[in-house]
Amino acid sequence: MTKKKALISVSDKTGLVPFARQLSELGVEIISTGGTAALLKEAGIPVIGISEVTGFPEVMDGRVKTLHPAIHGGLLAVRDNPVHVQQMNEQEIEPIDLVIVNLYPFKETISKPSVAFSEAIENIDIGGPSMLRSAAKNHAYVTAVVDAADYDTVLAEWKAYGNTTLETRQRLAAKVFRHTAAYDAMISRYLSQQVGETMPESYTVTYEKVMDMRYGENPHQAAAFYAEPLAGKTSIAKAEQLHGKELSYNNINDADAALAIVREFAEPAVVAIKHTNPCGVGIGSTIAEAYRKAYEADPVSIFGGIVAANRTIDGKTAQMLREVFLEIVLAPDFTEEALEILKEKKNLRLLRLDIMAEAGSTQESQLRIAPVVGGALIQEYDRKQIGAEDLQTVTERQPTQEELEQLLFSWKVVKHVKSNAIVLARDNMTIGVGAGQMNRVGSARIAIEQAGEKAKGAVLASDAFFPMPDTVEEAAKAGITAIIQPGGSVRDQESIDACNRYGIAMVFTGVRHFKH
């Protein structure tokens, strides 16, 4: 009987020597290439060089070594097909039963700052994926291993049965195709970005599992958390959990929403989130002042919420935070005093993340994917920002400097509120938020009711234009003095006229911020 053969060619050599040694001791002949062969020979493990099998030297700096009929014929032949067996004998091709391959480190290469394009190209593996795909396709006879975590399973079955089971080969084959698909997805994204292709004819993405979750949005839904392979250091996937129970699906979703808002501000800022909408946002000269404002914005809704800060949490802020039931506190850091105070709450999750760092890798996705049944909607993230110079005053009264500052503050927040969205603000804090209503005036009434007497002298932001002047009428009754909105309605003049009647200053941004 012909000896079983294994072809080994790996970039990541973790655990390889003891694995290969045990295979050799089990009577498996090992074929290998380049650096892998050298390592195994140095370890005293018998190795057949790839050129001994192909009768052809490794050429072109190793670009061509395994792309040969003696290799792929040995991998793809159907062992119980007489024609295949006859052709193997005629061509002196020997079967290969086990392929252990992992690929050139393309992800690690392109994640390096200022990596040269030529270096990235050289780290696109061709022979490795080809061997893996051949072996995985023919998994009825061939075992394909792409992950060192599977070495022990392969050895255990080989010792017990002289081969792997079909069930294991099928499982490993599926893993191979997931691996090569992810590898190709990273390459296609990199090359597409190099040529400025933002919305290609096909869009392939890949994610790596961070953790399994107990359940999803609801207990009857299975869920896991995945991260982009090149997620930037400001991604929630990079957060370091310092304390508390495991994160849930809703925790991560809400924390991501909190991050998006708090990053809008250069000043010390705190955001409180419930169900991905902000229930309180505040900025101040210190993080303690910012938190106090975020809390006072809506002391009811913050209960059970998530708080994100863009400065280190100190002892004073921690004392205030511990007085409220919160799911998560997310910040760039915590002082020792703050940690000591907050860790008294057993289940409170404390996350550390470099919130205000520069954006992540240039290979990180710039597109947001929203699944629909049978497809997906893909768009750029809404990162549009404006300043005072971008505003157009359309009313007789100009906003005061204080109103202008509050209008810009509220505009940063309303961008992150579900449409229809209305935000009321004063004194660098939100005082009322109306989110996700079926009509705009309904959102305005909710925000105004929440603000109560604080609405007098406040400003109002709307994520989209007013289709009629009813929102202005509600604002005037509440004592609001200035409004910021995109403009662009065919009935803009009616809202402008209403503002002029009530002495309200109104500015147009020319930018809409729908968020569904």
C-alpha positions, -999 to 999 in steps of 0.1 A, spaced: 0 0 0 13 35 -9 23 56 21 0 84 30 15 118 21 11 153 36 20 185 19 30 212 43 36 249 34 29 275 61 37 311 68 25 308 104 46 280 118 29 280 153 29 244 166 41 230 133 72 211 144 55 188 170 26 183 146 48 173 117 69 151 139 39 131 151 26 128 115 60 114 105 60 90 134 26 78 122 42 68 88 30 99 68 55 111 42 59 149 43 63 170 12 73 206 18 85 239 3 110 267 10 112 279 46 88 253 59 110 225 45 141 241 60 125 243 94 113 207 94 147 194 82 164 214 110 141 197 135 152 163 122 119 155 104 123 137 71 111 159 42 106 155 5 113 187 -13 85 200 -36 109 199 -66 115 162 -60 78 157 -67 73 180 -96 107 175 -112 107 213 -116 127 239 -96 111 266 -75 114 296 -97 106 333 -99 114 340 -62 91 312 -52 61 325 -71 60 292 -90 66 260 -71 33 242 -64 13 251 -95 20 218 -112 0 187 -123 20 165 -100 6 184 -71 -29 193 -81 -34 159 -98 -24 143 -65 -50 165 -47 -79 164 -71 -80 128 -84 -111 109 -74 -96 78 -59 -123 54 -68 -127 66 -104 -108 40 -126 -101 66 -153 -85 90 -127 -65 62 -112 -53 51 -147 -43 86 -156 -24 90 -123 -5 59 -130 3 69 -166 16 103 -155 33 89 -124 12 112 -101 10 100 -65 -20 109 -43 -16 135 -16 -39 128 14 -33 158 37 -26 195 30 -15 218 58 -13 253 44 -18 288 56 -14 319 35 10 348 30 3 375 57 -16 399 35 -37 414 63 -7 420 84 12 435 55 -14 461 45 -21 470 81 15 484 84 17 522 81 26 534 46 31 499 33 44 500 -3 20 488 -30 47 464 -43 50 448 -9 13 443 -6 12 426 -40 41 403 -31 20 391 -1 -9 379 -23 -7 341 -21 -15 322 -52 -2 286 -47 -15 284 -12 -52 291 -19 -50 269 -50 -38 239 -30 -63 245 -3 -92 248 -27 -81 217 -46 -79 197 -13 -111 211 1 -130 203 -31 -118 168 -30 -125 164 7 -140 130 2 -104 118 1 -82 147 12 -79 165 45 -73 203 42 -60 221 73 -57 259 73 -58 265 111 -32 253 137 -62 249 161 -72 218 141 -38 200 144 -48 181 176 -81 168 160 -63 156 129 -36 138 150 -62 122 173 -82 108 143 -51 97 124 -39 78 155 -73 62 159 -83 54 123 -52 60 101 -70 89 85 -95 116 94 -132 110 93 -154 122 65 -173 144 89 -140 161 100 -129 165 63 -162 182 54 -160 205 84 -124 215 75 -133 219 39 -159 245 48 -134 262 70 -109 264 41 -134 280 18 -144 305 45 -107 313 49 -99 318 12 -131 338 7 -121 361 35 -85 363 21 -98 373 -13 -123 398 2 -94 416 18 -74 417 -14 -103 429 -35 -111 456 -10 -74 468 -9 -71 468 -47 -105 485 -51 -95 512 -27 -62 517 -45 -80 526 -77 -107 546 -60 -136 522 -67 -161 530 -40 -193 512 -53 -181 483 -74 -203 459 -94 -200 434 -66 -192 441 -29 -176 414 -8 -169 419 29 -155 397 56 -155 398 94 -137 379 121 -155 366 151 -148 385 184 -172 366 205 -204 345 207 -232 362 225 -258 347 248 -285 360 224 -292 388 201 -316 418 203 -341 394 220 -335 361 238 -350 341 209 -324 354 185 -289 338 181 -260 363 177 -223 368 176 -201 399 174 -177 402 145 -151 428 137 -135 440 104 -101 424 101 -85 459 99 -109 477 123 -94 509 135 -83 515 171 -114 537 178 -138 508 169 -159 493 197 -143 460 187 -110 473 201 -124 483 235 -107 468 265 -132 456 291 -119 464 326 -148 453 347 -184 439 346 -203 411 330 -201 401 294 -213 425 267 -247 419 251 -258 425 215 -277 456 225 -248 468 247 -224 468 217 -250 484 194 -257 512 219 -220 517 227 -212 521 190 -239 548 188 -225 566 218 -190 566 203 -203 582 171 -218 611 190 -191 617 216 -164 619 188 -182 649 173 -169 671 202 -134 684 208 -144 697 242 -149 675 273 -182 657 264 -205 630 277 -232 612 259 -260 590 274 -276 565 251 -308 545 252 -318 523 223 -291 540 200 -307 574 206 -291 601 228 -311 608 259 -286 633 271 -255 651 257 -234 677 276 -201 695 271 -182 714 298 -149 726 310 -144 693 328 -157 658 322 -176 660 355 -194 691 343 -202 674 310 -216 644 328 -237 665 351 -253 682 321 -258 649 302 -275 634 333 -297 665 340 -308 665 303 -330 635 311 -325 619 345 -353 594 338 -342 579 305 -305 576 315 -315 547 338 -302 515 323 -284 534 297 -248 537 283 -225 566 290 -196 575 268 -170 602 277 -142 616 256 -119 623 286 -106 602 314 -131 594 341 -119 609 374 -130 602 410 -155 631 410 -173 619 379 -172 583 391 -190 593 423 -218 607 402 -219 578 378 -223 553 407 -255 569 418 -273 557 386 -279 522 372 -259 521 340 -250 492 317 -217 506 304 -193 535 310 -170 539 281 -140 563 282 -104 567 270 -93 559 306 -102 558 342 -82 570 372 -74 545 399 -98 563 422 -125 561 396 -120 524 390 -121 517 427 -154 535 430 -171 521 399 -159 485 405 -181 484 436 -210 479 411 -205 443 402 -222 442 368 -213 476 355 -192 472 324 -162 495 322 -147 499 287 -115 516 278 -110 529 243 -89 555 226 -121 574 216 -105 606 202 -76 589 182 -72 594 146 -93 573 122 -81 537 118 -64 519 90 -70 532 55 -82 497 47 -110 500 72 -144 501 56 -158 536 48 -192 522 39 -221 513 61 -241 481 53 -278 479 61 -292 444 53 -326 440 38 -343 407 30 -324 392 1 -299 420 -2 -282 451 14 -281 488 12 -246 503 11 -237 539 17 -209 561 30 -210 569 67 -225 603 75 -194 622 86 -205 656 72 -197 684 95 -204 721 93 -193 753 109 -207 788 114 -194 799 80 -217 772 63 -249 786 78 -274 808 59 -296 831 81 -330 832 63 -349 853 89 -350 890 97 -333 884 131 -298 871 131 -289 845 158 -269 859 187 -234 845 193 -247 823 222 -276 810 200 -252 803 172 -230 782 196 -260 763 208 -273 758 172 -240 742 162 -240 720 193 -276 708 187 -268 701 150 -240 677 160 -264 658 181 -295 657 158 -274 641 132 -273 609 154 -310 609 164 -334 586 145 -356 605 120 -378 623 123 -354 640 147 -357 671 168 -332 683 194 -336 712 219 -305 726 236 -292 753 258 -262 759 280 -242 733 261 -266 704 269 -296 688 253 -329 694 271 -353 676 249 -350 649 222 -378 638 199 -368 607 179 -383 584 152 -418 598 150 -439 594 119 -442 632 115 -418 660 124 -442 681 145 -448 649 167 -411 647 174 -410 685 182 -439 681 207 -421 652 224 -389 672 227 -407 703 239 -427 684 265 -395 668 278 -378 702 281 -407 718 299 -398 753 312 -362 749 300 -375 753 265 -378 791 270 -347 807 254 -335 773 240 -326 765 204 -341 737 182 -324 715 156 -342 695 129 -325 668 109 -346 676 78 -366 705 64 -400 716 77 -427 706 51 -450 731 68 -448 758 95 -464 737 123 -430 729 139 -422 766 141 -456 773 157 -449 747 184 -414 761 189 -428 796 193 -454 785 219 -426 769 239 -404 801 239 -377 787 216 -356 816 201 -335 800 173 -338 771 149 -313 752 127 -326 731 98 -315 721 63 -340 741 43 -350 730 8 -388 726 12 -410 741 -15 -428 757 15 -397 771 32 -411 806 30 -440 797 52 -417 786 80 -395 817 75 -425 839 77 -437 822 109 -402 827 124 -403 864 115 -437 868 131 -424 854 164 -390 869 163 -372 835 160 -338 834 142 -335 806 117 -305 793 98 -303 768 70 -274 743 67 -281 730 32 -273 696 47 -298 669 56 -291 642 82 -318 615 78 -310 584 100 -332 553 97 
